[in-house]
């Protein structure tokens, strides 16, 4: 093999390795992703930078083909196509912004790439963003920690990368040695379910009664708010509302649960608060899953509408006098929803998902790890509820 072909191959293999390790679903492994900007900057050509970027992203998102096949109950090919399409935005941004110039200029261009992959439109598929490691490297540092990681990732693209790497690895080891999980919000309790793909599809009286019975069985004495997964209540209708209020009549409890609100224009993926005394739609998902839920191209071809997206709406909701930052499923994998919520100074974070389709993949573990990392970065209590 020619020596000039060894560098692209070795960089691609290293990039795939850190993508695989960093996004394995193990929280303390997230900082492995900080090596990506160094590998990207070492590329000798734009083509090599593209290959390095693709190797990292495809390895990090390797659970997508299997998850898509399970969701649509199809063979692996639709998932593989979506996997490759999703990677195109990441590869395009990093290929265009790569430069032969070194030093501060390359660092600036990588910083621009980080910003572009954090915000719409490219941020819509901005999975596996290395900046997520900030919560592991600098727990409790908040915006200062985020700025420190941003600076560290930028320096990793310059000739000072050895010093940056030593410093970041040092913080990584220190954090791993003294790691503590995020606090659980006082008075809150998340409930995980194992109901598979029936959750949200079975809207029978028996299913809703079983959910209420589960809450009563698992409720701790000090719990005032119980959190159920995305889609737990199915379609939110007046009949379902009355049923839940009746079921909670003898219980001093507020239930926060996922549901869908449907109208002629499409539907909203929401979180609902319901108790014996009343109910309200707390939160409308800002970024539903592109493709399977959010389908903005359908109206253009005369087909029905999917889930609505409002990228920067309702970052904070009020529950019992507390400011709450909600994250539904896909929003846990990308950057701007959590940062937008943190700008408003929430008291706690709640995260829900309906992840039955991720069985056998690392997707749900990655969602949990990412959300915990953000909660630790900003030192916020975290309540989670998932269905598998």
N, C-alpha and C positions, 0 to 999 in steps of 0.2 A: 504494500500500500504506500502511495506517495506521501511524503511528510506533510505536504500542504493540505492533504485531505484528512489528516489525523486531528487537526485542531477543531474543525466543525463537528466531527464525530464525537470527540471527547467532550466538547462543550455541550452538545445535545444530550449525551448520556448523563453528564453531571446535572444538567437542567432538569431532565426527567426524574432523576433520583431525588433531588430536593423537592420537586413538585409532589412526588409520591410520598415522601416522608412528612413534609410539612402539612400536607392535607390528607393525612391518614386518619384523622378524627381524634388523635391524641392531643389534648390541649397544649401540653408542654413541648410538643414537637413543632408547633406553628413557626417558631423563629428560624427553622431551617429555610424558610422562604426568603430570608434576608440575603441569601447568597445569589438570588436570581439577578439583581442589577449588576453584580460583578461579572457574572457569566455573560450577560447581554453586552456589557461594555467591552469585554475581551474579544468579541466577534471581530473577524478581520474583514467582513463584508456585510452588506445589507442582507444578502441571501442567508448568510450564516446567522445573523441576528434573528431573521424570521424563523429559521429552524430551531434555534435555541428557545425562542418565545413559544413556538408551537409545542415543543417537547415539554416545557414546563406546564403549560395550560392543559394539554391533553392528559398528562399524568395526574395533575391535580384534580381534574374533573372526570376521572376514569369511571366513576360510578354512573354517569349519565346514560350511556347506551342501555345498560341493564335496567335502570330505573324507568326509562321511557318504554322499553319493551314490556315491563310489568304493568305500567300504567295503562297502556293501550292494548294490553294482552295480544301483542303482535310478535313478530320475529325481531331479531336484533338490528335489522337494516335501518328502519326509521330512526332508532336511537343513535346509530353510528353517523347517519347523515346530520342529525341535529347536533351531535357532538362536534363534528367538523365545522358546521356553520357557526356554532357558538364561539368556537376558537378564533374565527376569522377577525372579529373586532379586536381582540387582544393582539393578535399577530400583526394586523394592519397598523395599529397605533405604534407598536414598538419597532416595526420595520421602517415606517416613515420617519420616526424621530431618531433613529440610529444615525450616528455620524462618525466619520473617520477621525474627526478632531477629538482631542483628548482634553483632560482637565475640566475646568469649570463649565465650559460650553457643553460637554457631554453630560455633566451633572445636571445642568439646567434643562436639557432636553429630556432626561429621564424624569425629572420633577414634573415636567409638563405631561409626560406619559402617565405618571401616577395620578395626577389630577383628572386627566381625561378618563381614565379607567374607574374613577370614583364617582363621576357625575354622568347623568344622561347626556347624550344618547349612548355613548360607549359603555358607561357604567351600568347600563341595563343588564349587560352580561359580564359585569366586572367581578367575577368570582376569583377566588384564590389571590386576592390582593395582598402583597407582602406586608402592607401597613397594618393588617389585622394583628400581626405579631406584637404590636405595641402593648397590648394588655398583658402579655406574658413578660415582656422585657421590663416594663415600667408600671407595674400594678399600683394604682392609686395616684399616679402622677397627672391624670387627666389630660388637658390640652397641652401641658408642658411635655408630657410623655409622648404624645402624638407628634409634637414638633421635633422632639429628640430623635424619634425613629425616622421621621421624614428626612431630617438632616443626615442621619446615619446611612440611610439607603442611597441618598444622593452622593455622599462621599465614597460609597462602595463602587461608584462608577469612575473614580479618579485614581491617580497613582498613590493616594493615601489610603487605599482600601485595606491594606494590612492593619493599620492602626484602628480603622473603623471596625473591622472584623473582630479584632482582639477586644475592643471595648464592648461591642454588642454581645459577643459570646460571654464575656465576663458578667454582664447584667443577666444574661440568660441562665447561667449556672447559679448565680446568687438567687434569682427568682425561683428556680426549680428547687433549690435547697430549702426555701422557706415559704413555699407556695401554700396559700389558703384559698378555698373555694369562695365564691361570692356569698354574701349573707342572704338569707331568705327573709323576705319582707314580713315584718311583724303583723299578725292577723291575716296573713295570706297563706294559701295552700294550693299547690298545683297537683292535678290528678292525671296520671298517665293511663291510657286505655290500650287494650290489645283487641280491637274489634275489626281490624283489617279494613277491606274496602267497603264494608257495610256501613261504616260511620258516615253519616250525612246522606245516605241513600235509603236507609230504612227509617221512615218517618212515622212508624206505627206508634200507637199508644203504649204498647208493651216496651218498645225501645226507650221511649222517654221516661217511662216509669222505672225502668232498670237503671237509667242514668241517675235519676234522683236517689234511688236506693243505694247506688254506689257512693254518691256524695255523702249520704247520711252515715254509711258504714265507715268511710275513711276519714270523716271530719275529725280534726283535733279539737279539744275543748276551747282553745283560744282563737279559733278560726272564724273570721267574719266574712272573708271573701275567698271563694273557691274558683279555681281556674280550670276550664275544660278545653280540649284541643280545638283546633281549626275544624270547622264543619260539624261540630258535635250536635248542634241543634237542627241541622239540615236546612230546609227552606223556612225562613222566619215569616210566619203568617199569623194573623190574629188568632187562629185556632191553636197554634203551638204556643203563642204567648199566654192565652188563657189557661192552657193545660199546665204550663210551668208555674204560673202564679198560684193555681189551685194546689199543685203538688208541694209548693213551698209555704203554704198558708200557715202551717204549724211550726215552721222553722225560721228562726231569726238568722237568715243567711242570704248573702248576695252571691249570685252565680255569674261569672264572666265566661262566656263561651262563644265559639265560632259559629257562624251561620251564613246563609246567603240571602240577600234581599234582591228579588227579581222584579223587573218591570219591562215595558216594551222596548226600552233602549238597551237592555242587557242586564247585567247584575253586578252587585257589589259583594265582595268577600269581606265580611264584617266581624267585629266582636260586639256582642250584646251583653248588657247587664240586666239581669232579671231577678226580682225578689217578690215576696208576697205583696208588697206595697206598690210596685210599679216596675217599669222596664224602660230601657233606652238603647238606641244604637250608639255605642261608645266610639267606635273606630271603623273607618273604611280603609281597607288595605291600599297603601300607596303604590306598591309595585307587585301585582299578581305575576304568576309564572308566565313568561313570554312563550307563546306558542300554544300551550295547553289551556291557558286561561285568558291571557291578554292577547287578543287577535285584532289589532287595529286595521289590518288589511281587509277583513271580511266585509265591512260596509262598502268598500271600493269595488268589490266584485258581486255586490248584491246579495250577500249571504247574511245570516243572523249575526248578532253582536255577542261578544264574549264579556269577560270581566272588565270593568272600567279601571283605569289607572289614573291617579291624580298624584303625580310624582312628589309634590311638596305640600300636600294637604295634611291636616290634623296630626302634627308630629307629637303632640301631647294631649292626653285626655285627663279629665278629673274624675277620681273615684274616691268617695268618702273624704274629700278634702285633700287627697294626695294627688300629686302630679305624676302621671304614669306614662311611660314611653312604651307603646305596644309594637311588637314585631311579629308579623305573621309569616311563617314558613320561608318563602323565597327572600324576604327582606333580611333574613339572618345571614344570607350569603353574600350580600353586596354592601356597599359602603355608605352611600349617602343617607339612607333612612335612619340609621342609628346616629350618625353625626348630626343630622338635622335635629333629631330629638334631643341630643345632648346639649345643643345650643340653647334649649329652652329650660335647662336645669331641672330635669325630672327627679322625683324622689325615689323611683324604682323603675325597673324594666320588667315587662311581662312578655314572654315568647311562647307562641303556640305553633303547632304543625300537625298536619294529617299525613303521616309519612309511611303509610302501609306499603306503598309502591317502592320504597327504598330497601326492602328486605334483601339481605345479601350484599349490600353495598355500604360504603362508608358515609353516605350523604347525611343521614340523620346525626351521626357522630360529629361530622364537620359542622353542621348547624349548631349543635350544642356547644362545641368547642369555640366557635366564632363568637357566639353570644356571650359565653362566659368570659372570653377575653375582653370584650368591650365592657362588660359589667365590672370586671376587675380594674380596667384602665381608669374608669371614671368612679370607681368605688361605690357602685350602686347595688342595692339588693336586687336579686333576680329570682323570678318565679317562672317556671317552665311547665308546659303540659303538651305531651305528644301522643298521638295515636299510631300504633304499629300493627 
